Each structure stands twice: as C-alpha cells, then as structure tokens.
Amino acid sequence: MRIGELATRAGTTTRTLRYYESRGLLPARRGSNGYRTYDEGDLRLLRQIRTLQDFGFDLEETRPFVECLRAGHPEGDACPASLAVYRRKLGELDALIAELRSVREQVGGQLARAERAMGELAAEASIPGGPDPVCELTPSGTIPEFQAQAQTQARAQTEKTERRTR
C-alpha cells in the first residue's frame, strides 16, 4: 500500500509517517515507481507506536517494541528490551503518583485549615458583639500565600508531566 492509504488506515498523517521513517521506526521501502510502499506489518508497527504513545511513552521509548515486532515476535512486548521499558515507565508512574499524593495531602490540609477558619469566623460573627467576617483576600486583592503555593505546585506538576509525555 502507498503512504496515503497507510496514513488513513493508521489514523495518522503522511507527515507523521515520513517523520517515523526519518527516525528509523518505519522502514523506507520504495517500489519500482519510486513511491514508498508499505504492508500490513507496517500498519501493525504504527498501531503499536500509537498505543504506547497513548499510554504516555515518548517516541524513542517505542523503539524496543517496534524492533521486537520487526524481529518476528507476535507482540511488541515479547522481548527483554520492551519489558525493561515497561519497568522503567512503571517506576516513573509510581514517582508521579507519589508526588500527586503529596500535593493532594497538602491541598487537603489547606482545605481543612480554611474550613476550620471559616467555621471559627462564622461562630464568632454569630456572637453578639463578635467581629465582622473577614475576607481572606488582602487589600491589594492578591490570593493568600497557601493558595499561591498550591497553584505553583500544581503548575509545576503539570509542566513536569507534559515534558515527560513529549
């Protein structure tokens, strides 16, 4: 099949296929007419790459799986190098999960503190002669420090995750 048909069947673009070819992930075979030619095995390679990328693997991490398929194995994860990539990715995911749990604990602690403070203010406001409720925003309209820290941590985590998936 030609490049356009392969791209359509794989759900990608011809530009992506040319890029994979330049990276050595897709074979560069040409017919007698000079056009690129592909077969069902190439479609299988592309599906493997796409599935792994959907799982968060970067393009280079797909290489051992592609090489495993090219070696004639029925599945791209039937080789030791592929298993090593799985193990490494699980380690990365475990680290991310631990970081997210830590951030969640911090945000949960801040929420509990804020709810207690709000309850105390409400109780004091209901006492005759008690203080008027106070907004937690400073006069300049900035958000409290704990919210800024939580937002900064969330942004940093998002950027870190995005860098890992590229």
N, C-alpha and C positions, 0 to 999 in steps of 0.2 A: 504494500500500500504506500501511497505517497504521503508527504508530510502533512498536508491539509486534512486528509482523512484520519491520520493518526491523531492529530491535534483534536479533531472533533470527537473521535471515539474516546479519547483520554480526558476530555473536558478541559483542555488547556489551549494554549495558543502556539502557533508555529514559532513565534519568537522564543517562547519558553523552551521548545524542543531544540531549537538551534543553540540556546544557552546550555542546556544539558549536554548537548553534543560537544560544545567547546570545553566543558568541564570533564569530559570523558565518561559521563554516566550513560550516555546513549550512543550506540555505535553509529559511525559515519559511513554507511554503505551507499554506493551510488550505482544506479542502473546504467546500461549502455548509452542511454539518452542523457546521462549526466544528472538526472533527478535523484534526490535522496529516496531510498526505498526502506521500508520497514515491514516487520511481520508481527504475528501475534505475541511472540516472545518480547518484543519491544513494548507492546502495549502492557504486558504484564509487569515489565520493569517500571513503566510510568505509573501504573497503579500502586506499586509498592512504594515508590518515592512519594506519591501524593498522600497515601495513607500515613506514612511516617511523618510527613510534614504536618498533616492534620493533628498528629499527636504531639507536635512541638519539636520535632527533630529538625536540626538545620540540614541544609543540603549535603554538606560534607559527611554528616553522620549517617546519611542513607547509603553511602558508598559500599560498606561491607555487605549490606543486604543485596544491592544490585550485583556485586561481584559473586555473591553466593548463588543468585539466580543464574547468572551467566555461566557458572561452573556446572550447571545442570541439576542443581538441587530443586526439588519441587516447591520449596518455600524459601524466601529470602532470609529467614531467621534460623536456618538449619546449620549454620556454620559458627565456629567458635568466635570469630571476629564480630559477628552480629550479636551474639549473646553478650559479648563484652560491652558493646554499645548499649544494649538494653540495661545492663547492670549499672553502667555509668549514668545513664539517663534516670534510672530509679533513684540513684544517690542524689542527683540534682533535684529531683522532685521532692524527695524526703527533706532536703535542706530548705527548699521553698516552703513546704508545708510547715516546718518548724518556725520559720520566720513569720509566716502568716499567723500561726497560733500565738506567737509572741505579740504581734501587733494587735491581734484580736483581744488578748488579755489586757493590754494597755488601754485600748479603746473601751473595753468593758469596765475597767476600773475607773476611767474618766467619766463614763456614763453614770455609774453608781455614785460617784462623788457628786456629780452635778445634780442627780436626782435627790440625794440627801440634802444638799444645799438648798435646792428649790423647796423641798418639804419644810426645812427649817425656816426659810423665809416666809412661806405661807403660814406656818404656825405662829411665827412672831407677828405677822401682819394681822392675824385674826385676834390678837390680844389688844384690848383697848389701850391706846397709847403706844402700841408697838411701832416698830419702824415701817416706813413705806417700802413696798417691794422695790428691789434694785435690779436694774438690768445689768447683765454681765458684760455688756459691751463698754469699752472705755469711752470717755468723752470724745475722743477722736474718731470713734467708730471702728476701731480695729477689733479683731477677734481675740479672745483670750489666748494666752500662751499655750495652754494644753491643746486647744483646737488646732493652732498653727503647727504644733509638733506632730499631731496625728495626721494632719494633711500632708506635711512634709514627708513623713514616713510612708504614707500610702502612695504618694507620687514616686518616691524613690523605689518602692517595691514594684510599682507598675513599670517604671523605666527599666529596672533590672530584668523583670520578666520579659519585656518586649525585646531587650537586647539578646536574651538567651534564645528566643524563638526566631531570630533573624537568620 
